[in-house]
Amino acid sequence: MRLKGKTALITGGAQGIGKAIALKFAQEGANIAILDLEDNVEWIRSLGGKAIGIVSDVQDKEQVDAAIIQATDTLGPIDIAVINAGICELSSFLDITEEAWDRHISINLKGAFLVGQAVAKQMISHGVTGSIIHMSSVNGIRAEADQAHYNASKGGMNLLSMSMALELAGHGVRVNALCPGFIATRLTQAEIDHTAGITEYLKSIPMKRVGVPEEIADAAVFMASDESRYMTGHCLVIDGGQVIKLV
């Protein structure tokens, strides 16, 4: 098992891509701490894995700091962090409200900063050679209509990831980002509904299918494990070829 004995913290791990990553990490031998707005982790424990759920809002520094301490006290020093919590709401640029803009930047980007900083400090203080993984998006590489606030938050996340990689490499902490394309989750169903339907959307994907959360989880295991030990500051695109067709 590639993550045996490691402690992994996953934000937004109760559903979708985050849940798939939590399950895959548990299967690879990791102990799991999930930070989310709900704390049900029985689905991991039922597989025989050690897991805790912590109710925490990634926008709140006090809650984030307390959650990192709780995870460390319960499971041991954090070796891996997957910063996955995020939102995506569709709206034309001219119709985006200030509140919607602030919400996307706060959850997607500020949350990544708060969790990343807290985890990095904990890793350094415990002498951990760790891996921090940001769940970004192809929207952080190229823009998509009706998602200006989401695009901006993910573009910022990619540069945050690179900046952290530069400063943390000397401490033995690697930082990378995963940039999924269209993955079949509850979050992306709204995008299908917003377009002419899945048939039309598939025309933009050379592989002619949407991805599934388990494919992102496989990439996360790679980034979390020693298999990627010489990689940092990288944004790994997993999109069925969509970016090369649209850019």
KOLTIDREN-921132 format. One line per field, with one value per residue (C-alpha): residue number from 1; x, y negated, z. Coordinates in nm, 3 decimals, always signed. Each point is the difference from the previous one (the first is absolute). Example, Ala and Ser with C-alpha at 12.3 -4.5 7.8 and 13.67 -1.06 7.14 Angstrom:
i (1 | 2)
px (+1.230 | +0.137)
py (+0.450 | -0.344)
pz (+0.780 | -0.066)
***
This chain:
i (1 | 2 | 3 | 4 | 5 | 6 | 7 | 8 | 9 | 10 | 11 | 12 | 13 | 14 | 15 | 16 | 17 | 18 | 19 | 20 | 21 | 22 | 23 | 24 | 25 | 26 | 27 | 28 | 29 | 30 | 31 | 32 | 33 | 34 | 35 | 36 | 37 | 38 | 39 | 40 | 41 | 42 | 43 | 44 | 45 | 46 | 47 | 48 | 49 | 50 | 51 | 52 | 53 | 54 | 55 | 56 | 57 | 58 | 59 | 60 | 61 | 62 | 63 | 64 | 65 | 66 | 67 | 68 | 69 | 70 | 71 | 72 | 73 | 74 | 75 | 76 | 77 | 78 | 79 | 80 | 81 | 82 | 83 | 84 | 85 | 86 | 87 | 88 | 89 | 90 | 91 | 92 | 93 | 94 | 95 | 96 | 97 | 98 | 99 | 100 | 101 | 102 | 103 | 104 | 105 | 106 | 107 | 108 | 109 | 110 | 111 | 112 | 113 | 114 | 115 | 116 | 117 | 118 | 119 | 120 | 121 | 122 | 123 | 124 | 125 | 126 | 127 | 128 | 129 | 130 | 131 | 132 | 133 | 134 | 135 | 136 | 137 | 138 | 139 | 140 | 141 | 142 | 143 | 144 | 145 | 146 | 147 | 148 | 149 | 150 | 151 | 152 | 153 | 154 | 155 | 156 | 157 | 158 | 159 | 160 | 161 | 162 | 163 | 164 | 165 | 166 | 167 | 168 | 169 | 170 | 171 | 172 | 173 | 174 | 175 | 176 | 177 | 178 | 179 | 180 | 181 | 182 | 183 | 184 | 185 | 186 | 187 | 188 | 189 | 190 | 191 | 192 | 193 | 194 | 195 | 196 | 197 | 198 | 199 | 200 | 201 | 202 | 203 | 204 | 205 | 206 | 207 | 208 | 209 | 210 | 211 | 212 | 213 | 214 | 215 | 216 | 217 | 218 | 219 | 220 | 221 | 222 | 223 | 224 | 225 | 226 | 227 | 228 | 229 | 230 | 231 | 232 | 233 | 234 | 235 | 236 | 237 | 238 | 239 | 240 | 241 | 242 | 243 | 244 | 245 | 246 | 247)
px (+0.000 | +0.147 | -0.125 | +0.026 | +0.032 | -0.039 | -0.247 | -0.201 | -0.221 | -0.266 | -0.224 | -0.338 | +0.043 | -0.361 | -0.113 | +0.105 | +0.369 | +0.100 | -0.187 | +0.157 | +0.345 | -0.073 | -0.108 | +0.302 | +0.240 | -0.156 | +0.039 | +0.367 | +0.046 | -0.032 | -0.174 | -0.255 | -0.115 | -0.286 | -0.078 | -0.346 | -0.331 | -0.103 | +0.197 | -0.128 | +0.300 | -0.159 | +0.032 | +0.378 | -0.003 | -0.219 | +0.297 | +0.219 | +0.175 | +0.072 | -0.184 | -0.138 | -0.243 | +0.040 | -0.266 | +0.190 | -0.053 | +0.313 | -0.074 | +0.050 | +0.362 | -0.083 | -0.202 | +0.271 | +0.279 | -0.205 | -0.080 | +0.368 | +0.084 | -0.285 | +0.105 | +0.362 | -0.086 | -0.226 | +0.185 | +0.352 | +0.190 | -0.155 | +0.202 | -0.243 | -0.256 | -0.252 | -0.153 | -0.319 | -0.289 | -0.150 | -0.304 | -0.093 | -0.309 | -0.085 | -0.073 | +0.086 | +0.270 | -0.246 | -0.233 | +0.251 | -0.083 | +0.262 | -0.121 | +0.047 | +0.349 | +0.101 | -0.143 | +0.208 | +0.321 | -0.054 | -0.077 | +0.216 | +0.305 | +0.005 | -0.091 | +0.291 | +0.234 | -0.120 | +0.010 | +0.326 | +0.175 | -0.122 | +0.097 | +0.340 | +0.082 | -0.101 | +0.207 | +0.309 | -0.036 | -0.017 | +0.277 | -0.237 | +0.099 | -0.349 | -0.217 | -0.263 | -0.240 | -0.231 | -0.316 | +0.003 | -0.159 | +0.068 | -0.187 | +0.313 | +0.188 | -0.257 | -0.322 | -0.351 | -0.304 | -0.243 | +0.261 | +0.218 | +0.000 | +0.081 | +0.266 | +0.169 | +0.000 | +0.159 | +0.256 | +0.097 | +0.019 | +0.248 | +0.232 | -0.047 | +0.107 | +0.312 | +0.085 | -0.032 | +0.212 | +0.281 | +0.003 | -0.062 | +0.235 | +0.286 | -0.209 | -0.064 | -0.363 | -0.122 | -0.297 | -0.183 | -0.341 | -0.238 | -0.197 | -0.297 | -0.210 | -0.365 | -0.053 | -0.340 | -0.102 | -0.294 | +0.197 | +0.030 | -0.361 | -0.097 | +0.244 | -0.158 | -0.342 | +0.132 | +0.126 | -0.186 | +0.049 | +0.273 | +0.010 | +0.095 | +0.249 | +0.182 | +0.092 | +0.257 | +0.171 | +0.224 | -0.049 | -0.378 | -0.094 | -0.009 | +0.237 | -0.096 | +0.116 | +0.203 | +0.229 | +0.084 | +0.050 | +0.259 | +0.191 | -0.023 | +0.156 | +0.286 | +0.057 | -0.025 | +0.241 | +0.374 | -0.066 | -0.011 | +0.285 | +0.183 | -0.309 | -0.097 | -0.168 | -0.172 | -0.358 | -0.106 | -0.281 | -0.247 | -0.260 | -0.026 | +0.185 | -0.244 | +0.264 | +0.203 | -0.314 | -0.121 | +0.326)
py (+0.000 | -0.331 | -0.214 | +0.250 | -0.172 | -0.350 | -0.254 | -0.182 | -0.303 | -0.065 | -0.305 | +0.042 | +0.374 | +0.095 | +0.021 | -0.005 | -0.007 | -0.049 | +0.312 | +0.204 | -0.117 | +0.084 | +0.353 | +0.053 | -0.129 | +0.231 | +0.295 | -0.097 | +0.017 | -0.364 | -0.126 | -0.262 | -0.330 | -0.159 | -0.369 | -0.082 | -0.149 | +0.350 | +0.258 | +0.340 | +0.227 | +0.338 | +0.084 | +0.000 | +0.185 | +0.268 | +0.085 | +0.048 | -0.334 | -0.244 | -0.327 | -0.307 | -0.260 | -0.362 | -0.261 | -0.305 | -0.301 | -0.056 | -0.372 | -0.035 | -0.007 | +0.094 | +0.301 | +0.109 | -0.030 | +0.192 | +0.272 | +0.049 | +0.035 | +0.249 | +0.208 | +0.006 | +0.085 | +0.286 | +0.152 | -0.135 | -0.256 | -0.070 | +0.141 | -0.080 | -0.277 | -0.014 | -0.346 | +0.086 | -0.202 | -0.232 | -0.134 | -0.087 | -0.203 | -0.098 | -0.361 | -0.235 | -0.253 | -0.290 | +0.174 | +0.118 | -0.165 | -0.126 | +0.261 | +0.282 | -0.127 | -0.020 | +0.347 | +0.165 | -0.178 | +0.066 | +0.373 | +0.097 | -0.223 | -0.138 | +0.345 | +0.151 | -0.259 | +0.052 | +0.379 | +0.008 | -0.236 | +0.182 | +0.341 | -0.122 | -0.142 | +0.329 | +0.205 | -0.215 | +0.005 | +0.381 | +0.045 | +0.166 | +0.050 | -0.075 | -0.045 | -0.272 | +0.041 | -0.277 | +0.100 | -0.259 | +0.022 | -0.040 | -0.327 | -0.120 | +0.041 | -0.124 | -0.194 | +0.131 | -0.220 | -0.066 | +0.091 | -0.311 | +0.022 | +0.371 | -0.044 | -0.273 | +0.207 | +0.300 | -0.209 | -0.146 | +0.347 | +0.114 | -0.292 | +0.051 | +0.362 | -0.105 | -0.268 | +0.246 | +0.252 | -0.256 | -0.090 | +0.342 | +0.215 | -0.073 | +0.140 | +0.328 | -0.085 | +0.047 | -0.197 | +0.085 | -0.057 | +0.231 | -0.164 | +0.219 | -0.062 | +0.101 | +0.262 | +0.158 | -0.138 | -0.185 | -0.323 | +0.046 | +0.102 | -0.368 | -0.062 | +0.278 | -0.150 | -0.346 | +0.113 | +0.174 | +0.330 | +0.256 | +0.092 | -0.353 | -0.032 | +0.318 | -0.162 | -0.207 | +0.312 | +0.197 | +0.322 | -0.046 | +0.077 | -0.166 | +0.105 | +0.170 | -0.090 | +0.320 | -0.119 | -0.313 | +0.213 | +0.209 | -0.317 | -0.118 | +0.325 | -0.052 | -0.357 | +0.109 | +0.292 | +0.031 | +0.068 | -0.379 | -0.077 | -0.221 | -0.202 | -0.332 | -0.313 | +0.201 | -0.033 | +0.342 | -0.016 | +0.292 | -0.094 | +0.246 | -0.247 | -0.289 | -0.266 | +0.081 | -0.037 | -0.325 | -0.192)
pz (+0.000 | -0.113 | +0.289 | +0.285 | +0.337 | -0.143 | +0.138 | -0.265 | +0.047 | -0.264 | -0.012 | -0.164 | +0.033 | +0.068 | -0.361 | -0.365 | -0.085 | +0.364 | +0.107 | -0.280 | +0.112 | +0.363 | -0.095 | -0.225 | +0.265 | +0.259 | -0.238 | -0.035 | +0.378 | +0.108 | +0.312 | -0.102 | +0.150 | -0.192 | +0.043 | -0.125 | +0.104 | +0.111 | +0.195 | -0.115 | -0.067 | +0.074 | -0.370 | +0.046 | +0.332 | -0.155 | -0.224 | +0.304 | -0.027 | +0.280 | -0.058 | +0.172 | -0.124 | +0.106 | -0.064 | -0.118 | -0.226 | -0.209 | -0.013 | +0.376 | +0.120 | +0.360 | -0.114 | -0.242 | +0.257 | +0.257 | -0.254 | -0.086 | +0.370 | +0.053 | -0.300 | +0.114 | +0.360 | -0.111 | -0.296 | +0.029 | -0.209 | -0.340 | -0.290 | -0.281 | -0.047 | -0.283 | -0.015 | -0.183 | +0.146 | -0.260 | -0.178 | -0.358 | -0.083 | -0.356 | -0.091 | -0.284 | +0.087 | -0.013 | +0.243 | +0.263 | +0.330 | +0.242 | +0.247 | -0.253 | -0.087 | +0.365 | +0.070 | -0.275 | +0.094 | +0.370 | -0.022 | -0.298 | +0.047 | +0.353 | +0.130 | -0.194 | +0.151 | +0.357 | -0.011 | -0.193 | +0.239 | +0.311 | -0.139 | -0.119 | +0.343 | +0.161 | -0.245 | +0.057 | +0.379 | -0.001 | -0.256 | -0.246 | -0.363 | -0.123 | -0.305 | -0.040 | -0.291 | -0.121 | -0.184 | -0.275 | -0.345 | -0.369 | +0.056 | +0.176 | -0.330 | -0.249 | +0.050 | -0.053 | -0.052 | +0.285 | +0.263 | +0.040 | +0.381 | -0.005 | -0.270 | +0.203 | +0.319 | -0.173 | -0.186 | +0.334 | +0.150 | -0.265 | +0.076 | +0.374 | -0.050 | -0.192 | +0.257 | +0.286 | -0.190 | -0.035 | +0.368 | +0.152 | -0.208 | +0.237 | +0.284 | -0.182 | -0.079 | -0.358 | -0.133 | -0.322 | -0.156 | -0.180 | -0.281 | -0.089 | -0.305 | -0.007 | +0.271 | +0.069 | +0.341 | +0.149 | -0.047 | -0.377 | -0.060 | +0.001 | -0.285 | -0.205 | +0.066 | -0.091 | -0.342 | -0.279 | +0.180 | +0.039 | -0.370 | -0.097 | +0.284 | -0.100 | -0.332 | +0.190 | +0.144 | -0.241 | +0.198 | -0.039 | +0.360 | +0.338 | +0.274 | +0.324 | +0.353 | +0.031 | -0.281 | +0.198 | +0.311 | -0.185 | -0.089 | +0.361 | +0.124 | -0.245 | +0.122 | +0.365 | -0.033 | -0.050 | -0.368 | -0.050 | +0.240 | -0.255 | -0.094 | +0.155 | -0.132 | -0.273 | -0.125 | -0.126 | -0.257 | -0.006 | -0.258 | -0.289 | -0.222 | +0.039 | +0.063 | -0.311 | -0.210 | +0.155 | +0.045)
***
